[in-house]
Amino acid sequence: MFIDRAKILVKAGSGGNGAVSFHREKYVNAGGPDGGDGGKGGNVVFQVDKHLNTLIDFRYKKKYVAEDGQNGSGKRCSGKSGKDLIVKVPLGTIIRDAESGEIMADMSDYEPVVLALGGKGGAGNQHFATSTRQIPRFAKPGVPGEMYWLNLELKLIADVGLVGFPNVGKSTLISVVSAAKPKIANYHFTTLAPVLGVVQVGMDDTFVMADIPGLVEGASEGVGLGHDFLRHVDRCRLIVHVVDVSGSESRDPIEDFEKINYELQNFDEGLASRPQLVAANKCDMASEEQIATFESYVKKQGLPFFRISAATTEGTRELVNAVWAKLQDLPPVKIYEPTFVKPDPVLQSESTRQFTIEKGSDGVYYVDAPFMEQIMQSVNMDDYESLQYFQRVLRESGIIDKLEEMGIQQDDTVDLFGFQFNYIL
């Protein structure tokens, strides 16, 4: 099954928490704090796999989470960093941020791309010892890893795209000029997925050709299969428009030509201006009058015209040579530049430090501050210095200011994730 779109969630690993530990050794008094740092969380890395040609794997698995860093331990031992998670995608996959639609990466080469960074490990209590604070009983928690919802879109990378109505001979043409072996039969929509073929021109000269299936009238508006595959023409440097000049299906070649070009323009105006060659196929079944009429029309449009018969290979070598010559004058395959800008860490931390406070009927001030949950796990409420750190975070985050604005009084009760304490001026 050919799947070329998917939506997934990726989350980098969170950093490990710093350790609260003190040196213990025989004959050594007051060894001091020796809590190690937490390990860094693993990154989420995207990499192209040349053996993949569809996004079908992402239909069944939607969530990709890298390994968390391990917590620090005593004796100044740092936690182990989490392993990076490698996500493999086909060549030509465009990755967008689902929320903004901005491009995060265009996987058009084999260089790996880090999409989500793992969180930094928290500092152990060894870092908080000072001349006046010699027994720090607190450490910093690890930083959560980055998390994104992503839209994946596969846009095949090909130099040349074959377009045309169903059953005009595109599959036959790509099969005789390349090693591709598409299914060929005398009925519409035999080809249900784009087919790529490498065309050999000389000893070292090749180009990639793609058979874009399913284009019919109304394809750009979702009719038939064409709407699903028009995006794959977008990267093509050159379009070869294949037309059944014999009218074997009681269709007019000129009308077919105009309808397909309209669909390309309606889908993306840029496609209408893409360089185009016209291949009049099935010349072995057409009369000279049919061929001459269509040739005259095409040349009036200022487009190169080629007589071919894919079934007998007549004219196919001339077409291939013309395509190669034209490609030498065209820019390389279109690559999309990333437009997504990651939020500034400072602004992001401010936006994540959001909280709400409600005064209950029992007079208790209930604070909902998700960012405080991890901090509370690393604070020892029975230790004076650790408690001072906790109070400082409450003040710096604006929670204390908000409580005072709401009219909190001496000895009023504050509830934070079930932990209750009295407010003291």
Phi, psi and omega per residue, in radians:
M1 nan 2.308 -3.126
F2 -1.637 1.972 3.101
I3 -2.039 2.163 -3.101
D4 -2.120 0.235 3.041
R5 -2.494 2.536 3.124
A6 -2.804 2.723 3.061
K7 -2.202 2.230 -3.079
I8 -2.386 2.847 3.042
L9 -1.927 2.251 3.052
V10 -2.094 2.431 3.120
K11 -2.425 2.148 3.068
A12 -1.300 2.788 -3.127
G13 -1.219 2.568 3.072
S14 -1.442 2.639 3.092
G15 -1.249 2.609 3.110
G16 -1.283 2.744 3.131
N17 -1.368 2.566 3.021
G18 -1.230 2.685 -3.068
A19 -1.703 2.569 2.981
V20 -1.832 1.924 -3.058
S21 -2.644 2.693 3.122
F22 -2.286 2.498 -3.067
H23 -1.118 2.238 3.115
R24 -2.145 2.093 3.137
E25 -2.721 2.439 3.138
K26 -1.031 2.393 3.123
Y27 1.217 0.114 3.094
V28 -2.021 1.945 3.133
N29 -1.598 2.515 3.059
A30 0.883 1.015 -3.092
G31 -1.097 -0.372 3.099
G32 1.611 2.941 -3.112
P33 -1.208 2.409 3.094
D34 -2.463 0.545 3.113
G35 -1.233 2.255 -3.112
G36 -1.436 2.922 -3.133
D37 -1.446 2.689 3.041
G38 -1.301 2.694 3.123
G39 -1.376 2.730 3.124
K40 -1.293 2.525 3.078
G41 -1.285 2.681 3.136
G42 -1.264 2.590 3.079
N43 -1.470 2.801 2.945
V44 -1.786 2.043 -3.023
V45 -2.045 2.268 3.072
F46 -1.728 2.401 -3.108
Q47 -2.467 2.473 3.128
V48 -1.355 2.385 3.038
D49 -2.049 2.026 -3.057
K50 -1.161 -0.231 3.140
H51 -1.532 -0.104 3.131
L52 -1.726 2.470 3.074
N53 -2.408 0.266 3.132
T54 -2.690 2.799 3.124
L55 -1.732 0.419 -3.039
I56 -1.067 -0.529 -3.132
D57 -1.068 -0.507 -3.094
F58 -1.431 -0.094 3.048
R59 -1.292 -0.518 -3.047
Y60 -1.791 -0.341 3.090
K61 -2.225 2.103 -3.017
K62 -1.915 -0.278 -3.013
K63 -2.103 2.235 -3.117
Y64 -2.231 2.005 -3.025
V65 -2.172 2.202 3.095
A66 -1.402 2.904 -3.063
E67 -1.327 2.428 3.084
D68 -1.300 2.685 3.004
G69 -1.292 2.632 3.141
Q70 -1.436 2.705 3.123
N71 -1.212 2.682 3.054
G72 -1.245 2.961 3.140
S73 -2.478 -3.105 -3.119
G74 -1.175 3.086 -3.132
K75 1.040 0.545 3.098
R76 1.053 0.464 -3.130
C77 -1.482 2.141 3.097
S78 -1.404 2.618 3.095
G79 -1.251 2.719 3.135
K80 -1.276 2.403 3.098
S81 -1.222 2.561 3.110
G82 -1.251 2.634 3.128
K83 -1.312 2.504 3.045
D84 -1.185 2.550 3.063
L85 -1.746 2.124 3.138
I86 -1.685 2.097 3.102
V87 -1.875 2.085 -3.069
K88 -1.678 2.348 -3.112
V89 -2.339 2.813 3.084
P90 -1.247 2.730 3.051
L91 -1.073 2.306 3.129
G92 1.719 0.112 3.138
T93 -1.354 2.245 3.072
I94 -1.773 2.270 -3.090
I95 -1.929 2.157 -3.132
R96 -2.095 2.598 2.956
D97 -1.232 2.129 -3.030
A98 -1.113 -0.548 -3.077
E99 -1.296 -0.812 -3.069
S100 -1.699 -0.362 -3.062
G101 1.399 0.012 -3.120
E102 -1.293 2.570 -3.139
I103 -1.342 2.202 3.097
M104 -1.695 -0.570 -3.139
A105 -2.857 2.565 3.002
D106 -2.033 1.896 -3.054
M107 -1.444 1.270 -3.082
S108 -1.840 0.095 3.012
D109 -2.521 -3.023 -3.019
Y110 -1.732 0.242 3.078
E111 -1.377 2.262 3.112
P112 -1.182 2.618 -3.131
V113 -2.224 2.208 3.085
V114 -1.463 2.017 -3.102
L115 -1.683 -0.600 -3.136
A116 -2.312 2.173 -3.093
L117 -1.526 2.405 3.077
G118 -1.213 2.650 -3.126
G119 -1.288 2.651 3.113
K120 -1.321 2.493 3.109
G121 -1.225 2.615 3.123
G122 -1.326 2.670 -3.132
A123 -1.411 2.381 3.080
G124 -1.307 2.943 -3.054
N125 -1.205 -0.183 3.079
Q126 -1.055 -0.451 -3.080
H127 -1.433 -0.181 -3.008
F128 -1.876 0.165 3.105
A129 -1.395 2.290 3.072
T130 -2.321 3.114 -3.140
S131 -1.139 -0.479 -3.140
T132 -1.767 -0.274 3.118
R133 -2.186 1.529 -3.025
Q134 -1.636 -0.188 -3.120
I135 -2.252 1.139 3.140
P136 -1.192 2.114 -3.125
R137 -1.834 0.596 3.094
F138 -2.505 2.777 3.093
A139 -2.492 2.972 -3.115
K140 -1.630 2.483 3.074
P141 -1.329 2.823 3.080
G142 -1.267 2.741 3.138
V143 -1.528 2.347 3.111
P144 -1.084 2.592 3.089
G145 -1.327 2.806 3.120
E146 -1.185 2.574 -3.123
M147 -2.399 2.354 -3.136
Y148 -2.485 2.530 2.839
W149 -1.564 2.261 -3.059
L150 -2.119 2.486 2.956
N151 -1.806 2.155 3.095
L152 -1.784 2.338 3.131
E153 -2.384 2.145 -3.133
L154 -1.599 2.131 3.021
K155 -2.124 1.886 -3.043
L156 -0.987 2.504 3.102
I157 -1.729 1.875 3.136
A158 -2.490 2.576 3.113
D159 -1.323 -0.643 -3.030
V160 -2.245 2.373 3.079
G161 -2.018 2.253 3.058
L162 -1.575 2.125 3.094
V163 -2.151 2.783 -3.141
G164 2.683 2.929 3.130
F165 -1.113 2.783 3.050
P166 -1.029 2.559 3.023
N167 1.229 0.404 3.087
V168 -1.634 -0.117 3.069
G169 1.888 0.315 3.141
K170 -1.123 -0.779 -3.127
S171 -1.109 -0.691 3.112
T172 -1.130 -0.725 -3.134
L173 -1.078 -0.841 -3.108
I174 -1.175 -0.450 3.139
S175 -1.304 -0.475 -3.100
V176 -1.627 -0.316 3.141
V177 -1.797 -0.125 3.132
S178 -2.465 -3.098 3.119
A179 -1.548 0.032 3.136
A180 -1.135 2.503 -3.126
K181 -2.200 1.239 3.126
P182 -1.290 2.810 3.059
K183 -1.249 2.288 -3.097
I184 -2.168 2.210 3.107
A185 -2.716 2.821 -3.053
N186 -1.572 0.981 3.012
Y187 -2.658 2.778 -3.069
H188 -1.144 2.610 3.053
F189 1.034 0.631 2.981
T190 -1.084 -0.747 3.130
T191 -1.535 2.065 -3.081
L192 -1.878 0.016 3.124
A193 -2.646 2.606 3.081
P194 -0.981 2.503 3.141
V195 -2.100 2.255 3.111
L196 -1.795 2.458 3.069
G197 -2.465 2.450 3.089
V198 -1.631 2.101 -3.093
V199 -1.717 2.165 -3.141
Q200 -1.580 2.136 3.136
V201 -1.750 -0.843 3.094
G202 -2.348 -2.837 -3.115
M203 -1.085 -0.722 -3.085
D204 -2.113 0.126 -3.069
D205 -1.859 2.131 3.120
T206 -2.472 2.797 2.953
F207 -2.544 2.808 -3.083
V208 -1.771 2.252 3.128
M209 -2.001 2.455 3.135
A210 -2.150 2.284 3.012
D211 -1.557 1.915 -3.125
I212 -1.621 1.910 -2.999
P213 -1.516 2.915 2.842
G214 1.390 0.186 -3.126
L215 -1.335 2.179 3.080
V216 -2.412 3.019 3.096
E217 -1.088 2.241 -3.107
G218 1.593 0.094 -3.093
A219 -1.050 -0.677 -3.103
S220 -1.173 -0.280 3.122
E221 -1.830 0.184 3.053
G222 1.793 0.077 -3.139
V223 -1.377 2.402 3.106
G224 1.161 -2.681 -3.116
L225 -1.645 -0.226 -2.996
G226 -1.056 -0.642 -3.113
H227 -1.027 -0.614 -3.123
D228 -1.248 -0.418 -3.009
F229 -1.969 -0.118 3.131
L230 -1.045 -0.518 -3.119
R231 -1.091 -0.411 -3.098
H232 -1.351 -0.242 3.054
V233 -1.359 -0.350 -2.971
D234 -0.996 -0.664 -3.095
R235 -1.460 -0.286 -3.020
C236 -1.110 2.334 3.130
R237 -1.349 -0.474 -3.054
L238 -2.492 2.475 3.104
I239 -1.927 2.276 2.984
V240 -1.863 1.956 -3.090
H241 -1.590 1.936 -3.109
V242 -1.643 2.196 -3.096
V243 -2.225 2.384 3.055
D244 -1.380 1.681 -3.052
V245 -1.288 -0.275 -3.111
S246 -1.400 -0.258 -3.084
G247 1.084 0.652 -3.044
S248 -1.133 -0.333 3.130
E249 -1.913 0.472 3.097
S250 1.059 0.571 3.066
R251 -1.981 2.651 3.129
D252 -1.520 2.161 -3.102
P253 -0.988 -0.683 -3.119
I254 -1.156 -0.753 3.101
E255 -1.104 -0.739 3.102
D256 -1.028 -0.795 -3.118
F257 -1.054 -0.806 -3.106
E258 -1.180 -0.670 -3.115
K259 -1.164 -0.747 -3.140
I260 -1.156 -0.730 3.114
N261 -1.125 -0.594 3.087
Y262 -1.128 -0.728 3.140
E263 -1.121 -0.687 3.110
L264 -1.107 -0.776 -3.124
Q265 -1.189 -0.660 -3.115
N266 -1.205 -0.530 3.120
F267 -1.347 -0.744 -3.119
D268 -2.789 2.052 -3.093
E269 -1.032 -0.479 3.125
G270 -1.116 -0.518 -3.137
L271 -1.202 -0.543 -3.116
A272 -1.154 -0.502 -3.140
S273 -1.630 0.023 3.129
R274 -1.172 2.413 3.098
P275 -0.942 2.464 -3.013
Q276 -2.472 2.400 2.976
L277 -1.984 2.582 -3.118
V278 -1.964 2.156 3.118
A279 -1.918 1.906 3.106
A280 -1.439 1.768 -3.060
N281 -1.569 2.878 3.137
K282 1.118 0.626 3.092
C283 -1.117 -0.420 3.121
D284 -1.210 -0.298 -3.136
M285 -1.852 -0.086 -3.053
A286 -1.785 2.725 3.068
S287 -1.450 2.815 3.122
E288 -1.103 -0.580 3.129
E289 -1.147 -0.747 3.111
Q290 -1.060 -0.798 -3.105
I291 -1.139 -0.785 -3.092
A292 -1.117 -0.698 3.141
T293 -1.094 -0.802 -3.121
F294 -1.220 -0.680 3.131
E295 -1.077 -0.733 3.127
S296 -1.075 -0.733 3.140
Y297 -1.124 -0.797 -3.086
V298 -1.121 -0.738 -3.107
K299 -1.177 -0.501 3.056
K300 -1.178 -0.434 3.075
Q301 -1.408 -0.080 3.123
G302 1.366 0.427 -3.095
L303 -1.918 2.507 3.069
P304 -1.121 2.453 -3.062
F305 -2.130 2.386 -3.136
F306 -2.340 2.309 3.052
R307 -1.576 2.160 3.123
I308 -2.446 2.843 2.927
S309 -2.408 1.786 -3.099
A310 -1.090 -0.564 -3.100
A311 -1.157 -0.600 -3.122
T312 -1.863 -0.032 -3.105
T313 1.208 0.142 3.119
E314 -1.097 2.203 3.072
G315 1.379 -0.065 -3.071
T316 -1.254 -0.601 3.133
R317 -1.182 -0.688 3.094
E318 -1.100 -0.684 3.114
L319 -1.120 -0.788 -3.133
V320 -1.072 -0.755 3.139
N321 -1.121 -0.659 3.124
A322 -1.194 -0.676 3.103
V323 -1.090 -0.811 -3.133
W324 -1.070 -0.750 3.136
A325 -1.104 -0.687 -3.141
K326 -1.180 -0.671 -3.115
L327 -1.097 -0.471 -3.118
Q328 -1.142 -0.389 -3.108
D329 -1.751 0.026 -3.059
L330 -1.822 2.652 3.101
P331 -1.156 2.848 -3.128
P332 -1.133 3.009 3.141
V333 -0.991 2.424 -3.083
K334 -1.115 2.231 3.075
I335 -2.063 2.314 -3.120
Y336 -1.524 2.235 3.110
E337 -1.441 2.442 3.099
P338 -1.055 2.392 3.109
T339 -2.066 -0.119 -3.101
F340 -1.371 2.297 3.088
V341 -1.989 2.099 -3.139
K342 -1.155 2.497 3.139
P343 -1.022 2.531 3.074
D344 -1.062 2.263 -3.093
P345 -0.947 -0.645 -3.130
V346 -1.184 -0.837 3.137
L347 -1.153 -0.629 -3.139
Q348 -1.137 -0.712 3.139
S349 -1.151 -0.586 3.109
E350 -1.198 -0.678 -3.120
S351 -1.254 -0.500 3.134
T352 -1.444 -0.219 3.108
R353 -1.558 0.806 3.109
Q354 -1.576 2.613 -3.122
F355 -2.686 2.827 3.035
T356 -2.302 2.609 3.129
I357 -2.297 2.270 3.083
E358 -2.234 2.438 3.083
K359 -1.652 2.044 -3.104
G360 -1.332 2.946 3.125
S361 -1.143 -0.319 3.117
D362 -1.527 0.081 3.120
G363 1.471 -0.009 -3.132
V364 -1.475 2.422 3.072
Y365 -1.588 1.947 -3.105
Y366 -1.661 2.070 -3.102
V367 -1.806 2.182 3.055
D368 -1.924 1.783 -3.096
A369 -2.380 1.565 -3.074
P370 -0.924 -0.622 -3.087
F371 -1.169 -0.331 -3.115
M372 -1.427 -0.294 -3.038
E373 -1.066 -0.806 -3.124
Q374 -1.224 -0.603 3.127
I375 -1.127 -0.710 -3.107
M376 -1.129 -0.487 3.141
Q377 -1.188 -0.389 -3.088
S378 -1.792 0.072 -3.086
V379 -1.844 2.309 3.071
N380 -1.668 1.832 -3.055
M381 -1.210 -0.243 3.126
D382 -1.547 -0.066 -3.121
D383 -1.844 2.274 -3.051
Y384 -1.059 -0.843 -3.095
E385 -1.169 -0.657 3.097
S386 -1.140 -0.690 3.110
L387 -1.141 -0.635 3.080
Q388 -1.080 -0.711 3.094
Y389 -1.078 -0.757 3.129
F390 -1.062 -0.782 -3.134
Q391 -1.144 -0.625 3.128
R392 -1.138 -0.690 3.107
V393 -1.125 -0.705 3.106
L394 -1.070 -0.688 -3.126
R395 -1.240 -0.818 -3.081
E396 -1.180 -0.504 -3.140
S397 -1.384 -0.219 3.129
G398 1.638 0.026 -3.116
I399 -1.174 -0.769 3.139
I400 -1.093 -0.738 -3.142
D401 -1.084 -0.686 3.137
K402 -1.179 -0.704 3.107
L403 -1.070 -0.739 3.138
E404 -1.167 -0.622 3.100
E405 -1.137 -0.557 3.135
M406 -1.417 -0.056 3.060
G407 1.603 0.465 3.123
I408 -1.109 2.509 -3.086
Q409 -2.030 2.902 3.092
Q410 -0.903 2.305 3.084
D411 1.244 0.120 3.004
D412 -1.160 2.640 -3.071
T413 -1.618 2.370 3.075
V414 -2.046 2.333 -3.141
D415 -1.993 2.138 3.128
L416 -2.258 1.793 -3.103
F417 0.974 0.678 3.111
G418 1.528 -0.249 3.081
F419 -1.525 2.094 -3.081
Q420 -1.905 2.439 3.093
F421 -2.569 2.745 -3.134
N422 -1.562 2.437 3.113
Y423 -1.393 2.242 -3.118
I424 -2.140 2.208 3.137
L425 -1.188 nan nan
